[in-house]
Amino acid sequence: MNHCKKGRKLGRKRDQKKALLKNLATSLILKEKIKTTEAKAKEVRPFVEKLITKSRIVNNLSVIRYLAKYLPEEARKKIVKEIGPRYQERAGGYTRIVKLGPRKTDGAKMAIIELVK
């Protein structure tokens, strides 16, 4: 039974799912727009939004160390220098999910997740 369990399994074990979310978040931060399955997009959205909310706090060593736990150096620099200041006045909702049609090969629901300008 799956009582009180949040999130999707995405067909992976816990550490593999964690690595997948880190990679998706890194790609989203660096490219600002990625195409993935709808389930993965919905799963990575709160993860990225929490990172962006943390990055809005300026010049705080604990925030940089927190981001270092989840992001590589190039993505960490971009989120602190560009993305965090961009959303300084915004109270949340930094990402947008646009649903696409099914994938041709296996029929999986596809979506684009992007950072709102």
Secondary structure, 3 states (H helix, E strand, C coil): CCCCCCCCCCCCCHHHHHHHHHHHHHHHHHHCEEEEEHHHHHHHHHHHHHHHHHHCCCCCHHHHHHHHHHCCHHHHHHHHHHHHHHCCCCCCCCEEEEEEEECCCCCCEEEEEEECC
